[in-house]
Amino acid sequence: MRVAFLDSVHPILQSRLNKNGFKCEELLLVSREEILTGQLNDIQGLVLRSRLAIDAKLLDAIPELKWIARSGSGLENIDLVEAKSRNIKVYNSPEGNSDAVGEHVLGMILMILHKLRSCDKSVHEKVWDREKHRGNELGSMTVGIIGYGVMGRALATKLSGICSEVIAYDKYKFGFSDEFVKEVTEEEFFKRSEIVSVHLPFTDETNGLVDSTWLSQFSKPIIFVNSSRGSIVKTKDLLDALDKGQVTSTALDVLEFEGKSLEGLTSMGETDSNKTLLRLLESPNVYLSPHVAGWTTESYFKLSDFLADKILNDFSV
């Protein structure tokens, strides 16, 4: 079975596939146009991250394709309906970076509650202002998780032993209450949450979900955290909610302004988007990281190792 690696991933995946009789080729620079001209017409497996969108036209040009492996959790760059219609298996590996995401989100929440950014800056400037930096304890607050898949559960387990209560709402999952989390209705989620962490996949339904209407439904001012996909949040509406006090602080690992490859910012040339981005960057109650919640040394290995397990379970020779 010939496998094309279209993006760089941890070498453990290629090593394990090679040991099991696969023939792996690194085609990290192959373009969409080259694929459409038939360069991969005898490939049976694809490994990628987010560099290319796998749609019907591309699949037409890879007629022998049996599986696609995406290193990471999101699958929005793959036409899943089209792949299923062709009996092409699609793998991802959210288990590989779920611990990293959970830890990162927890760190962002603690940074906000204990004013760690301001503390560090203040002391570096030789200002010893203790009262200004009196924090709040996470254990006294209710954390609401929206979307209770692998990532949402990872955060809940990290919060275990810290929070007084962790609740979760998932439109498509039921009966998941356990020692880490309490399942609630959407109404209860809006009523009780004080810290909100988003762990939703990017779909047509979730695109722009977090807008002014959604944010206005919370009964209490919230700390808002997003580590899923930037386009789930309408940034301007989130900033308006900050100005109104509906949101007290926000921590974003992902931005609406990310490119299709999920790396870098692409909206700098668009006037309205540029204004919103600058407003975001200038807000003192906004905490940002460059889409690195799942980007650790350990997850780099685990993302590929989990993919190898799944592929070899179906296609070992």
N, C-alpha and C positions, 0 to 999 in steps of 0.2 A: 504494500500500500504506500503510495507516494503522498507525502505531506508537505505543503508549502507554508513556511513561517513568514507571514506578511508583516509582523511586528516583532520587536525584540521582547523576549520573556526570559525567565530564569532557565538556564541550560539544563536543569534537571528534567524538564519535559522532553526535550529532544533526546537526552541521554536514555531515558526510560523507553521512549518509543523506538529508538535505534536498537536497543537490547532485545526488543520484542519483534524485530524483523521489519519495522517500518523504514522507509527511505525518506529522510527528512532533508529539505532544501531551504536554505535561507534566501528569501526573495524580499528583503526589507525595503528595496527601492522600486519594486515593480509598481507601475502606475495602473490606474483604472483602465486607461486606454489600451495599455499592453495586454491586460487581461481580456478585454473585449475582443482583441484581435486573435485570441486563442492560445496565449502563452501558457495557460494553465489547463488546457483541455484534457490532459491525462492525469490530473491531480484528484486524489480521493479524499484528502483531508486538508482543512485550512486551520491555521492558528493565527489569531489576530488580537489586537486590543481595540483601538478606535480610529485608526488611520483611514480606513476605507469603509464605505457603506455597502453592505451586501444586499443587493436588491435583485429583482427578477432578471434584469439584463445581465448582471454579472453572473448569476447562476446559470443562465443560458450558455454562457461562455465556458462553464466548468461542468460539462455534462456528466462526468463520472463522479462528481462529488458525493460523498457518503456522510460526512460530518463536518461541523464547524465548531471550533473551540475558542471561546472568548475569555481571555485572561482578565478576570474581574467579575463584577456582579451585573452591571447594566447590559442589556441586550438591544438597546434602541437603535443601534447601527446595523441590525440584522433584521430582514423581513421574515419574521417567524412564521407567518401564515404561508408565505411562498415556500419557505424551507420545508414546512410540514407537508405541503401538497406534493412535494417531490420526494418525500420520505428521507429527508436529510436530517440527521440528528444534530441538535444544537446543545452545546455544553457551556456552562459558565462555572465560576468557582467563588461564590460569595463567602463560602466557609473559609477561604484562604485569607481574607483581610477583615473578617468581621471583628476579631479581637482588636485589631488596630483601630478600626472605626470606633468601636465602643470606648476604648481608652482615650482617643482623641476628643470625642464629644464630651466625655467626663472631664477631661482637662480644660476644655473651653468653658464649661459650666463653672468649674471651680475658679478659673481665672477671673470670671465676671463676679462671682459672689464674694470672693476674697480680694478683689481689686488688685490682682497681682501685677498687671501691666503698670498701673499707676504707682504701686508700691516700689517696684524695681526702678522706675524712672526717677521717682522722688529721692530715693536714697542715693542713686548715682549722682544726683544733683546736690547732694549733701543737705537735703531737707529731711528732717526727722519728725514727720507729722503723723502721729499715731491715731489721733481721733479721726482725722480725715479718712483713714484707711481701716476703720472698723468694718468688718465684713459681716456676711450672713451665712448661716450654716445650711448646707444642702439637706441635712437631716430633718430640718423643720419644714421642708417644702414638698409639694406633690409634683412629681415629674410625669408629664403626659407624653406618651410615645404614639405617633400616628404612623401606621404601617408596621405590622408585627411579623416580619419575615426574619431571615437570618440576622440582619443587621440590628433590627429592633430588639430582638431577643438578646443579642450580644450586649447591647447597652443595658438592658434590664439586669443581666447577671452582674455587670460591673457596678451597678447601683445598689445591689443587694448588700445589706449591712450598713449602708450609708443613709439612704432615704427613709423617711417615715412611710412613704407610700409611692409606688410606681403603678400608674394605670396606662392602659393602651387601648386604642381603637383601631380596628381594621375592618374595612367595609366587606372584605371577602373571606375573612377568617373568623371562626367561632370556636368557643370551648377551649381557649388556650390559657385560661387562668392557672397559675401554679405558684410555687413559693417565691417567684421573682416578680410577678406582675398580676394585676387584677384587670380582667377584660371589662370594658365599660361600653355603653352606648355612645353614639356621637354627641348626643345632648349632654350626657354626663361628662364627657371629655372636655367640652367647651366650658362647662360649669366649674370643674374642679382643678383643671391644670393651672400650675403656676410657672412651670418651665415646660416648654414644648420642644420636642426633638422630632424632626421629620425623617422618616426612613421609607419613603415611597419610591417605586420604580417610575421612570419617565414614560408616560403614555399619553395618548390624546386626552384621556380623562384627567390626568394629573397636571398637564401642561397649564401653568398659570393658576393652579388651584388656590394657592395662598395669595389672595387679593384683599382688597379693602373689606369686602363683604365677609369673607372667611375670618379675617382678623377681628372684625367687630363683634363676633359671636362669643368671644371669651368673657366670662363674668368678672375676671380679675386681670389686672395688668400682668403680662407674661414676659419671661425671657424666652426668646425664640432662637432655635438652633437648627441649621440645615446642613446636612452632610450627604445628601442624596444626589439631586441634580439641580443645577441653578435655575433652570427654566420652570421649575415647579413654583417658584416665587416671583411675583411681580414686584420688582425691587422698589419702584416708586411708591407703591401702596404700602410696602413694609416701612419705608422711610417716613411716609405720612403718619403711619401708626406710631412710630417712634416720637414724632413731633406732638402727637395728641396724647401721649402717655399710655396708649393701649399696649404698647411694647416698651419695656424699660431698657432692655439691651438686646442685641442680637449678635450671634456668632455664626459666621458663614464660612464653610470650607469650600463651597461651590457658588459660582456666580452666574447670573442670567447672561452675563457678557462673555462667557467662555466660548471658544470656538467649537466647531463640530468635532474636533479631535479631543475635546475636553482639556486642552492645554493652551494657556495664554488667553489674552483678551482680544476681542475682535471688533468691539463697538466704538472704538475711539474716533472713527471718522463720521459717525452718525450723530447729528446734533443733539437730539433728544436723549438718546442713550448715553452720550458723552456727559451731558449735564447730570443725569441720574448717577452715573458712575462716579463722577467727581463729588457729588453730594454724599454718596456712600463713603468714599474714602476720607472725607472731611468730618464725618460724624464721630464725636468722641465716644458714643455708646455702641459703636460697631466694631466687632472683633473679627479679623479675617485670616484665613490661611489659604494657600494656593492649591486646593484640591489634593491635599496630602493626607487626609484622615486615614486612608487605607494604604498609605505609601510608606511601609517600614521594611527594614532588612528582613525581618521574619516573614512578612506577608509576601514579599517578592518570591521567596522560595515556595511558600505554601500554596499560592495561587496556581503555580505550575504543577506542583505535586498532586493537588486535588484533581486537576484536569487529567493528569496521567492516569490516576485511579479510574476515573469515569470512562475515559476512552478505552483503556485496556480491558475494562470490565465488559465492554460490548464488542471490541474488535481485536482482542488478543489472538495471536496466531500460534 
